Each structure stands twice: as structure tokens, then as C-alpha cells.
């Protein structure tokens, strides 16, 4: 019984995964939930015309121990490829 309680205490004391990124100088915050919409809004600011609307594309790669997401932005963006950290669940990658 003491072994189970000790194991639970260790799990409870583990730091939680950071789900927010802050830029304190301007007060900006990006969360896991808002990150995709932020990418779409950034692409919305790029040059477009009647036949072309810039949008990000998302590609997920599955590994034995998790998933990795590669985001490709339009050519007019300052950078085109972003590779996120590996995560256990596809939605978190």
C-alpha cells in the first residue's frame, strides 16, 4: 500500500506539460488550443488574389513512441517549414 501511495506522489509531483507560450513584452499568448487558428490568421495576412488563398498545411508522422507534426506555410511567408516536438498523441503534436 505504501508503495502505491509513493508512486502516486511521484506522479503528482511531475511538472505539467507547458501548453502556453508567452511574449511578456507585448502580452501575446499562444496556447495549444489557439495555435492552429493563429497560423491561419497569419496566412490570411499574406498576399492573395482571386484564385489563391494562402493556407498552412499539416502533415503528421507516426513513430513508435509518438507523433510529429510538420507545418508548411505558403511561399510568401517568412519561413515555410515548422517541425513540432514529438508528442504521445497526434492532437498534441
C-alpha positions in Angstrom: 0.0 0.0 0.0 2.8 2.4 0.9 4.4 1.6 -2.5 1.3 2.7 -4.3 1.0 5.9 -2.4 4.7 6.7 -3.0 4.2 6.1 -6.7 1.2 8.4 -6.8 3.1 11.1 -5.0 5.8 10.9 -7.7 3.3 11.2 -10.5 1.6 14.1 -8.8 4.9 15.9 -8.4 5.9 15.7 -12.0 5.8 19.1 -13.8 2.8 19.5 -16.2 3.4 20.0 -19.9 3.5 23.7 -20.9 0.5 24.5 -23.0 1.2 28.2 -23.4 3.8 30.4 -25.0 4.0 34.0 -23.7 5.8 37.1 -25.1 5.7 39.2 -22.0 6.9 42.4 -23.6 3.8 42.7 -25.7 1.4 40.4 -23.7 0.9 37.9 -26.5 0.0 34.4 -25.7 -0.4 31.3 -27.9 -1.9 28.2 -26.4 -2.2 24.6 -27.7 -5.9 25.3 -28.5 -5.2 28.6 -30.3 -2.1 27.7 -32.3 -3.9 26.4 -35.4 -6.1 29.5 -35.7 -3.1 31.7 -35.2 -1.4 30.0 -38.2 -4.5 30.5 -40.3 -4.7 34.2 -39.3 -1.0 34.7 -40.1 -1.6 33.2 -43.6 -4.6 35.4 -44.0 -2.3 38.4 -43.8 -0.1 37.1 -46.7 -0.6 38.3 -50.3 -3.6 36.6 -52.1 -5.6 37.0 -55.2 -8.9 35.8 -56.6 -7.6 32.3 -57.4 -5.2 31.8 -54.5 -5.7 32.0 -50.8 -2.6 31.1 -48.7 -3.2 28.4 -46.1 -1.0 26.3 -43.9 -0.8 22.5 -44.5 -0.3 20.0 -41.7 1.4 16.6 -42.1 1.6 14.1 -39.2 4.3 11.5 -39.0 3.8 8.5 -36.7 6.7 7.0 -34.8 6.6 4.0 -32.5 6.7 6.3 -29.5 4.6 9.3 -30.7 3.7 11.7 -33.4 5.4 14.7 -35.0 3.6 17.5 -37.0 5.2 19.3 -39.9 3.5 22.6 -40.8 4.2 24.0 -44.3 3.4 27.7 -44.8 2.9 29.4 -48.2 6.0 30.6 -50.1 5.3 34.2 -49.3 5.7 33.5 -45.5 9.0 34.5 -43.8 9.7 30.8 -43.3 8.0 27.7 -44.9 8.5 24.7 -42.7 8.0 24.2 -39.0 8.5 20.8 -37.3 6.9 20.5 -33.9 8.2 18.3 -31.0 7.3 14.7 -30.8 4.2 14.0 -28.7 2.4 10.9 -27.5 -0.9 11.9 -29.0 -1.4 13.2 -32.6 -3.6 16.0 -31.3 -0.8 17.3 -29.1 1.8 17.1 -31.8 
